[in-house]
Amino acid sequence: MLVGLFLLVLGVTLFLWSFVKTNLDTVIDVSFTVEPGSRHEPGEEPVTIHHTRVFSKSALRGKVFVEGEGVYLTVVGYNTQGLEDVYVKEYYSFKIDPADDLYAFTFDNTQGATESIIRFVLEEEWTPGAAVVRFISLYLLLPGGLILVAISYLQARRL
């Protein structure tokens, strides 16, 4: 009975832990100039594309610093509603949670009359092995614990 209860508690604890983002990495930290009448596309140098980690739960935090005339920021990717043609003058921050797969960032100064100097920082918060931990807790520990508790209970009733 104690082993079954231990497996149940361990399974629930690991499952809940898999949702807590424990690591923070700076994945993009670039500076560049966007001339008036032009835009900085994701594939240009410096590159403003990021692919999130595959086997983890991620969130992205972005910071955009602008000197000079403001620019329009567009983010393409999963869960980026509201991040299309956002006018950024001086400073703007955003968070994408949950984040999954590929993200591309475009800085548009096509309507500007002067150059804009941009510093773009993107950080990824993530939990290592979240998908693996969830699988182990949901499909091995929790059912195993329930089975052991049920067997112990039924054996105790027979005696």
N, C-alpha and C positions, 0 to 999 in steps of 0.2 A: 504494500500500500504506500509506504514512504517513497519508494523508487518511482511509482506512478505519479505521486503528487510532485515530487522533485522534477520529473520530466515535464509535467504540465506548467509549473511555475517557470522553469527554464525556457520552455517554448514560448510562453506569453511574453516573458521579459525580452528575449531575442527578437521576437516579432515587433514589439513596440520600439526597441532600440533601432531597428532597421529604418525607422522613419526620421531619426534624429541626424541632422547633417553635422558631421564632426570635423571635417577638414575644409580648409579654404586655400585655394591656389589662385595666384594671378596668372591668367592664361593669355591675356593680351595687355600690353602696356606700350603704346606707340604714340608718336607725335608726327604730325605732317601738316602741310599747308594745302588749302583748297583755294585755288585761284577763282576770281570772280567769273561767273558764267560757266563754271565747271562743277564736277562732282567727283568724289572719291568713291570708286566702286569697290566691292569686297575683294575682288581678285587682284587689285593693283597693289603695288608695294607702298607702304607696308600693308600686309594682308590683314583684313578685318573680318575674318571668317573663323568660327570656332565650332568644333564637334564635341559634344559633351561625352563624358565617360559612359561606357557601354553597360557595365554591370553594377551601376550605382544609382542612387537617387540624387539628382542634382538640382541646384537653383543657380541662376546667374545674376550677378549684381554688376551693373555698369555705371561708369561715371564718365561724363563728357565735359571737358573744360574748353571754352572757346575764347580766343583773343581776337579782337577785330569784330567784323560783322558776324551776325548769327548765321547758323546753318540749319538745314532741315535734316533730321535724323530719321531713317527708316530701318526697322529691324524686320527681317524675314525669318520665320521659323515657327515651331510649335509654341502655342500659348503667347503670342505676341500682339494680341489685340490691343489697340490703343498706342502702338509704337510705330505708326506710319505717318510720315511727314510731320514729326514733332519739331517745332521751332525751338532751337537751343541758342540762347544768348548767355554768355558767361559760364553757367554751370547747369548741369542736368544729371539726375541719377534715376535709375530704374532697377526693378527686380523682376525676374521671370521665374516663377515658382509654381509648378514644377517645370523644369527645363528638360528637353529630350531631343537628341539628334543634332542636326546641323543648323547653325545660325549665321546669318550674313548681315553686315552693318554697312549702310550707305550714308554718306555725308554729302548733302546737296547744297551748293552755293550758286546755282544757275541764275538765281534772281538777285544775287549780291552785286555790289559795285566795287567792293574792296576785298582783298584776300582775308581768309580766316585761318588762324593757326589753331589746330585741334590737338588736344591730348585726350586719348581714349584709353580707359582702363576697364578691363573686364575680369571679374573674379568668379570662380566656380566654387560653390559650397557643395560638398558631396559626402556621402556615406560609403565607406569602402565595403564592397561585397553585399550591398543591400539585397539584391535579388537572390543571391545564394543563401543569405541568412533567412530571408522570408521563406524560401523553399524548404530549407531544413526544418524551420520551426513549424510551418503549417502542415507539411506532409510527413514528417518523421517524428518530431518530439511531441507535438500535441496529440496526434492519434495514438502514438505509443503510450503516452501517459494515460490517456483515457482508457485504453485497453487494459493496462496494468491495474488501474484503479477499479475497473469493472470486474476483472478476474478476482482481485483481492476481496472485493465486496461480496461477490457470489460465493467464494470459498468460505468467507466468514459466516454467511447465512446458513451454509450446510452444516456447520459444526454446531 
